[in-house]
Amino acid sequence: MPRAGRRVKQKLASPPTTDADAGTSTSDVAPWVPVAPTTTGLLALPVELFEMVLSDFEDISVGSIMQNPTTLPKEEGERMRVLRALSQTCKALRASCLPRVWERLEACIEHNDSAWYKQVSSRLERRCNGLADNPDLAKFVKIATVTLTRCSTQTVLDAFTKCLAVLPNLHTLQIVHTHSQMTTTLKNHFEGKSFPQIRNIILPSCAHNILRACPGVTSVTCNEDDGSKLVSAIRASCKGVVHVSGIRAEESIMKRLAKAAPNLREIHANACQVRVGYYRTLIVDPGDIKYLSVFKKLQRIVMIVGEEGDDEQIAGTCKLHVSAAQEALKESSAKDKEVVIHYSKCDSPRNVNWRRWSTVRTVHIKV
């Protein structure tokens, strides 16, 4: 029994020692305790400047997710690693950075040379269980970016669905990849469940049963196949969809989508080939764009153009697509209609085996 007035030492959790440990340590889900703001050091910077500093560190991008890889490269976890390290520096930085660390639930990045499917499955199960037991951290999660594998599917998907139900501020779900043979497994785990807080979702077509469990979704993006199965899920469960991307613009699919999402306001279509490495894009023929006229409330058609050809080729491609899009929008009763063109180019990443596209300029054409 300690003497009166003597301070009792408390054992503190040990921080992870390596990048690999940073993705697996139980200290990731330690309790968060707010502290008074500091007026010195790094946190004395205005929030805008602090965020500008953080923006220099690479983060997960939608462009990478749209490639539908099994996992994302380690470089895209740089920002999260920096934030995690800062959160273990002092109480003030922990109070400021831990909410940023847990803004995204991530289980899709390779951290070491072991089997990737074991890495991401183990990380997803562990983090989901930790968040389910820590409501103070669960409230920070706004985005979930995960890869679903066939490794330990029963325990992993049980933990994942349980976790999704206790994330009150989750608004975006991004499924980077899932095996095409998991359709029935996903149905068994997601059928009868509902996650109404999710508003935006990116997923492969084979994961359509996950979409059926998200009735509040307003934006749907397909990153694999033609998206036909997602149209069926939208019609069955998601009545408020107003934005779609990655769904093939062919007549039969567009007619079904018009019935499934009659209030559609915006649709994305890629106007020409921009494939490099594993980059996935959906090429739309100008003749197919006319099928978008079935959407009577469509306000915006967004097209992505890769700056890979000469100026004359790019201009010719754009002219045909823009003309077709303008004709399609004339059938809509919406106001302030426009065609938006994103000109994209390939970045030069640190990983030479990885390619990512970014928008270099945007043009708005009123209809």
SULZI-V30842 format. One line per field, one symbol per residue. phi: phi as a letter, one per 40 degrees, with the letter a starting at -180 (. if undefined). A space follows every 50 residues. Layout:
phi = ???
This chain:
phi = .cccgccccbccccccbbcccccbcccdbcdbbcbcccbbgdcccddccc ccccccccbcbcdccccfccaccddcbccccccccccbcacccccccccc dccbcbaabcbaccdcccdccccccccccccccbcccdcccbbbbbbbbc cfdccccccccccdcbbcbcbbbbccaaccccdccccccbcgbabcccbb abaccccccccccbcccbbbbbbagcgdccccccccbbcbcbabagcccb dcccccccccbccdbabbaccacbcbfccbbbcbcdccccccccccbcba bbbbbccbccdccccccccccccccccccccccccfcabbbbcbaccbcc cccbbbbbcbabbbbcb
